[in-house]
Amino acid sequence: MPVDTARALAAAPRTTEISWTPEDVQLYHLGIGAGVPATDPRELRYTLESRLHVLPSFATVAGGGAPGVIAALSMPGVDVNLASVLHGAQSLRVHRPLPVRAAATRTDRITAVHDKGKAAVLVLRSDAADADGPLWTAEAQVYVRGEGGWGGDRGPSAAAPEERGAPDRTVERPVREDQALLYRLTGDLNPLHADPGFARRAGFDRPVLHGLCTYGMTLKAVVDTLLDGDVSRVRTWTARFAGVAYPGETLRIRMWRGDATVRVAVGAVERGDAPVLAGATVGFAQG
């Protein structure tokens, strides 16, 4: 079959030299909707080089090039059609605040291949470090439709308990009509997010927003709303992509705060709060 589990798991890690500049960080922040209002001091932390702080989810695009969901498809033992691929979940652990400029080494490897019956799930782990030590560890779960059913391990369940009670905070964030086109400039050129014909072949009415764009927008909302805008307090950020968001929609982001975690649910307002992110949790340090 196109996913050769034994070969994928036995492959040597792939090491890539990456680097980024303040301009790359600013582009990412603009791609996830920062800068509105443009003169707001809270937004200038994301957009003005003289006071720039790096939102930890920048790690998902740092260094440019193919994102994890695409990188997994070029690993040994994987030969699948891009139109059959969905990004299922993403997790991130930051070991220290990300610098605004850096040269680093990223090591990628497939750590698991799960058999979900109608799909295979590839788990791609990425570790990055610079001269001062580890920066982050990320894990992407990539669903490949039509590649399951070989009798392999199903892996952990993706189900997450539903939140009970009213959220502590709820905010809404608009998705601009051109947001997917802007976010593509960070490196994810998958035509699913720009080409209507490709999107239809993949089963969608029109191009969808990048899951990692929603992932970044949501983390920014949590940081700005519950963590006093302090990006350095974020320790972990995990979310499952339960559905898609479309450019032009509005995200409703509900947050339940605990002692060291914020649980988050995201829905699309115009489609009756249709789930977009689920099982989402931000781990944070006390301020």
PEDAWO-V481614 format. One record per residue. N is the residue number from 1. SS is DSSP state (@ for helix, = for strand, . for the rest). PHI is phi in degrees with one decimal (none if undefined). NEAR is the number of other C-alpha atoms within 12 Angstrom. Layout:
# PEDAWO-V481614
n=N ss=SS phi=PHI near=NEAR
n=N ss=SS phi=PHI near=NEAR
This chain:
# PEDAWO-V481614
n=1 ss=. phi=none near=17
n=2 ss=. phi=-60.8 near=25
n=3 ss== phi=-101.2 near=37
n=4 ss=. phi=-92.8 near=27
n=5 ss=@ phi=-57.9 near=31
n=6 ss=@ phi=-61.8 near=19
n=7 ss=@ phi=-68.2 near=21
n=8 ss=@ phi=-63.0 near=31
n=9 ss=@ phi=-75.4 near=26
n=10 ss=@ phi=-86.4 near=18
n=11 ss=. phi=-63.9 near=21
n=12 ss=. phi=-67.5 near=16
n=13 ss=. phi=-56.9 near=21
n=14 ss== phi=-104.3 near=24
n=15 ss== phi=-108.8 near=19
n=16 ss== phi=-131.2 near=24
n=17 ss== phi=-85.0 near=21
n=18 ss== phi=-127.2 near=24
n=19 ss== phi=-154.6 near=27
n=20 ss== phi=-152.4 near=29
n=21 ss=. phi=-124.2 near=24
n=22 ss=@ phi=-56.6 near=28
n=23 ss=@ phi=-63.5 near=25
n=24 ss=@ phi=-64.7 near=31
n=25 ss=@ phi=-65.0 near=40
n=26 ss=@ phi=-61.8 near=35
n=27 ss=@ phi=-60.6 near=33
n=28 ss=@ phi=-60.3 near=44
n=29 ss=@ phi=-60.5 near=41
n=30 ss=@ phi=-64.3 near=38
n=31 ss=@ phi=-65.2 near=40
n=32 ss=. phi=-101.8 near=45
n=33 ss=. phi=97.7 near=36
n=34 ss=. phi=-68.9 near=39
n=35 ss=. phi=96.0 near=23
n=36 ss=. phi=-126.7 near=21
n=37 ss=. phi=-69.7 near=14
n=38 ss=. phi=-64.9 near=16
n=39 ss=. phi=-100.7 near=14
n=40 ss=. phi=-66.5 near=14
n=41 ss=@ phi=-54.8 near=19
n=42 ss=@ phi=-68.5 near=26
n=43 ss=@ phi=-81.8 near=31
n=44 ss=@ phi=-65.4 near=24
n=45 ss=@ phi=-63.6 near=31
n=46 ss=@ phi=-101.8 near=42
n=47 ss=@ phi=-123.4 near=34
n=48 ss=. phi=-107.9 near=26
n=49 ss=@ phi=-60.4 near=21
n=50 ss=@ phi=-73.8 near=14
n=51 ss=@ phi=-136.9 near=16
n=52 ss=. phi=-74.0 near=28
n=53 ss=. phi=-121.8 near=33
n=54 ss=. phi=-101.2 near=45
n=55 ss=. phi=-64.7 near=48
n=56 ss=@ phi=-55.7 near=46
n=57 ss=@ phi=-65.5 near=43
n=58 ss=@ phi=-55.6 near=48
n=59 ss=@ phi=-54.7 near=48
n=60 ss=@ phi=-71.4 near=44
n=61 ss=. phi=-125.1 near=42
n=62 ss=. phi=-55.9 near=47
n=63 ss=. phi=92.0 near=32
n=64 ss=. phi=68.3 near=30
n=65 ss=. phi=76.3 near=23
n=66 ss=. phi=-66.1 near=23
n=67 ss=. phi=-70.6 near=38
n=68 ss=@ phi=-55.7 near=44
n=69 ss=@ phi=-64.5 near=41
n=70 ss=@ phi=-84.0 near=35
n=71 ss=@ phi=-59.0 near=38
n=72 ss=@ phi=-61.5 near=42
n=73 ss=@ phi=-77.2 near=37
n=74 ss=@ phi=-101.1 near=26
n=75 ss=. phi=-77.4 near=33
n=76 ss=. phi=-55.8 near=25
n=77 ss=. phi=88.9 near=24
n=78 ss== phi=-121.8 near=32
n=79 ss=. phi=-146.0 near=23
n=80 ss=. phi=-132.2 near=28
n=81 ss=. phi=-80.1 near=20
n=82 ss=@ phi=-57.6 near=27
n=83 ss=@ phi=-67.5 near=26
n=84 ss=@ phi=-95.8 near=29
n=85 ss== phi=-106.0 near=31
n=86 ss== phi=-132.1 near=40
n=87 ss== phi=-82.4 near=43
n=88 ss== phi=-87.3 near=37
n=89 ss== phi=-160.8 near=38
n=90 ss== phi=-144.9 near=44
n=91 ss== phi=-130.2 near=39
n=92 ss== phi=-147.1 near=39
n=93 ss== phi=-123.4 near=33
n=94 ss== phi=-99.1 near=38
n=95 ss=. phi=-89.2 near=26
n=96 ss=. phi=-167.6 near=26
n=97 ss=. phi=-57.6 near=28
n=98 ss=. phi=-77.8 near=39
n=99 ss=. phi=-72.3 near=32
n=100 ss=. phi=-77.0 near=31
n=101 ss=. phi=-141.7 near=24
n=102 ss== phi=-164.8 near=28
n=103 ss== phi=-120.5 near=23
n=104 ss== phi=-144.3 near=28
n=105 ss== phi=-116.9 near=27
n=106 ss== phi=-114.5 near=33
n=107 ss== phi=-114.9 near=28
n=108 ss== phi=-114.3 near=35
n=109 ss== phi=-158.9 near=35
n=110 ss== phi=-83.8 near=41
n=111 ss== phi=-103.4 near=29
n=112 ss== phi=-161.7 near=31
n=113 ss== phi=-133.1 near=39
n=114 ss== phi=-105.8 near=36
n=115 ss== phi=-104.7 near=29
n=116 ss=. phi=-97.2 near=26
n=117 ss=. phi=88.2 near=20
n=118 ss=. phi=-92.2 near=19
n=119 ss== phi=-151.3 near=29
n=120 ss== phi=-100.4 near=38
n=121 ss== phi=-120.5 near=44
n=122 ss== phi=-94.8 near=48
n=123 ss== phi=-110.6 near=37
n=124 ss== phi=-107.2 near=41
n=125 ss== phi=-101.8 near=36
n=126 ss== phi=-128.1 near=39
n=127 ss== phi=-117.7 near=36
n=128 ss== phi=-124.6 near=38
n=129 ss== phi=-149.1 near=30
n=130 ss== phi=-117.0 near=25
n=131 ss=. phi=-63.5 near=12
n=132 ss=. phi=-94.9 near=16
n=133 ss== phi=122.6 near=19
n=134 ss== phi=-60.2 near=22
n=135 ss== phi=-109.1 near=31
n=136 ss== phi=-156.5 near=35
n=137 ss== phi=-127.5 near=33
n=138 ss== phi=-123.1 near=42
n=139 ss== phi=-139.6 near=39
n=140 ss== phi=-111.3 near=40
n=141 ss== phi=-104.9 near=41
n=142 ss== phi=-114.2 near=42
n=143 ss== phi=-88.2 near=39
n=144 ss== phi=-115.8 near=38
n=145 ss== phi=-66.0 near=28
n=146 ss=. phi=84.2 near=23
n=147 ss=. phi=-112.1 near=31
n=148 ss=. phi=-93.1 near=26
n=149 ss=. phi=89.3 near=20
n=150 ss=. phi=-97.6 near=21
n=151 ss=. phi=90.2 near=17
n=152 ss=. phi=-83.6 near=22
n=153 ss=. phi=-61.9 near=19
n=154 ss=. phi=-74.5 near=21
n=155 ss=. phi=77.3 near=20
n=156 ss=. phi=-68.9 near=15
n=157 ss=. phi=-72.0 near=15
n=158 ss=. phi=-86.6 near=22
n=159 ss=. phi=-67.7 near=15
n=160 ss=. phi=-128.9 near=20
n=161 ss=. phi=-63.4 near=14
n=162 ss=. phi=-73.1 near=16
n=163 ss=. phi=-71.7 near=21
n=164 ss=. phi=-117.8 near=13
n=165 ss=. phi=87.9 near=11
n=166 ss=. phi=-69.3 near=13
n=167 ss=. phi=-66.1 near=21
n=168 ss=. phi=-70.5 near=21
n=169 ss== phi=-144.5 near=22
n=170 ss== phi=-134.4 near=24
n=171 ss== phi=-130.0 near=26
n=172 ss== phi=-119.8 near=25
n=173 ss== phi=-129.1 near=31
n=174 ss== phi=-73.8 near=29
n=175 ss=. phi=-102.7 near=34
n=176 ss=. phi=-65.8 near=28
n=177 ss=. phi=-60.1 near=22
n=178 ss=. phi=-101.6 near=25
n=179 ss=@ phi=-65.5 near=34
n=180 ss=@ phi=-64.0 near=39
n=181 ss=@ phi=-66.1 near=30
n=182 ss=@ phi=-71.6 near=27
n=183 ss=@ phi=-61.9 near=42
n=184 ss=@ phi=-55.5 near=33
n=185 ss=@ phi=-68.8 near=30
n=186 ss=@ phi=-79.3 near=35
n=187 ss=. phi=135.4 near=31
n=188 ss=. phi=-91.8 near=33
n=189 ss=. phi=-96.7 near=25
n=190 ss=. phi=-53.8 near=34
n=191 ss=@ phi=-63.8 near=26
n=192 ss=@ phi=-54.4 near=34
n=193 ss=@ phi=-98.4 near=37
n=194 ss=. phi=-144.6 near=29
n=195 ss=. phi=-99.4 near=23
n=196 ss=@ phi=-59.0 near=18
n=197 ss=@ phi=-64.6 near=17
n=198 ss=@ phi=-64.3 near=21
n=199 ss=@ phi=-60.8 near=24
n=200 ss=@ phi=-64.3 near=19
n=201 ss=@ phi=-64.8 near=19
n=202 ss=. phi=-86.9 near=25
n=203 ss=. phi=98.9 near=19
n=204 ss=. phi=-115.6 near=24
n=205 ss=. phi=-66.6 near=18
n=206 ss=. phi=-157.6 near=24
n=207 ss=. phi=-56.1 near=31
n=208 ss=. phi=-108.3 near=40
n=209 ss=. phi=-72.1 near=46
n=210 ss=. phi=-57.1 near=44
n=211 ss=@ phi=-58.1 near=44
n=212 ss=@ phi=-72.2 near=46
n=213 ss=@ phi=-70.1 near=47
n=214 ss=@ phi=-58.7 near=49
n=215 ss=@ phi=-58.1 near=48
n=216 ss=@ phi=-70.2 near=39
n=217 ss=@ phi=-59.0 near=41
n=218 ss=@ phi=-69.2 near=48
n=219 ss=@ phi=-61.3 near=51
n=220 ss=@ phi=-60.4 near=42
n=221 ss=@ phi=-61.7 near=39
n=222 ss=@ phi=-65.9 near=42
n=223 ss=@ phi=-60.2 near=38
n=224 ss=@ phi=-69.4 near=26
n=225 ss=@ phi=-89.9 near=25
n=226 ss=@ phi=-117.6 near=36
n=227 ss=. phi=-116.2 near=27
n=228 ss=. phi=57.7 near=19
n=229 ss=. phi=71.9 near=25
n=230 ss=. phi=-94.1 near=30
n=231 ss=@ phi=-65.4 near=39
n=232 ss=@ phi=-70.8 near=27
n=233 ss=@ phi=-82.3 near=33
n=234 ss== phi=-72.8 near=39
n=235 ss== phi=-109.9 near=35
n=236 ss== phi=-141.1 near=35
n=237 ss== phi=-152.4 near=42
n=238 ss== phi=-129.2 near=40
n=239 ss== phi=-154.6 near=42
n=240 ss== phi=-106.1 near=36
n=241 ss== phi=-84.0 near=37
n=242 ss=. phi=-83.0 near=29
n=243 ss=. phi=-170.7 near=29
n=244 ss=. phi=-110.1 near=38
n=245 ss=. phi=-115.8 near=43
n=246 ss=. phi=-111.3 near=37
n=247 ss=. phi=-52.6 near=32
n=248 ss=. phi=96.5 near=22
n=249 ss=. phi=-85.9 near=29
n=250 ss== phi=-120.4 near=30
n=251 ss== phi=-91.6 near=39
n=252 ss== phi=-100.6 near=33
n=253 ss== phi=-112.1 near=38
n=254 ss== phi=-105.2 near=38
n=255 ss== phi=-130.3 near=37
n=256 ss== phi=-118.6 near=29
n=257 ss== phi=-94.4 near=27
n=258 ss=. phi=-112.4 near=18
n=259 ss=. phi=-65.8 near=14
n=260 ss=. phi=-138.4 near=20
n=261 ss== phi=-140.1 near=26
n=262 ss== phi=-123.7 near=37
n=263 ss== phi=-92.4 near=38
n=264 ss== phi=-134.2 near=43
n=265 ss== phi=-131.3 near=47
n=266 ss== phi=-127.5 near=44
n=267 ss== phi=-132.8 near=34
n=268 ss== phi=-93.5 near=31
n=269 ss=@ phi=-57.6 near=24
n=270 ss=@ phi=-69.3 near=19
n=271 ss=@ phi=-115.8 near=18
n=272 ss=. phi=65.0 near=14
n=273 ss=. phi=61.3 near=24
n=274 ss== phi=-53.4 near=24
n=275 ss== phi=-59.6 near=29
n=276 ss== phi=-117.4 near=40
n=277 ss== phi=-120.4 near=41
n=278 ss== phi=-140.6 near=36
n=279 ss== phi=55.3 near=31
n=280 ss== phi=-98.5 near=40
n=281 ss== phi=-144.1 near=38
n=282 ss== phi=-104.5 near=41
n=283 ss== phi=-95.3 near=33
n=284 ss== phi=-140.2 near=32
n=285 ss=. phi=-93.3 near=23
n=286 ss=. phi=-66.0 near=17
n=287 ss=. phi=-79.1 near=15
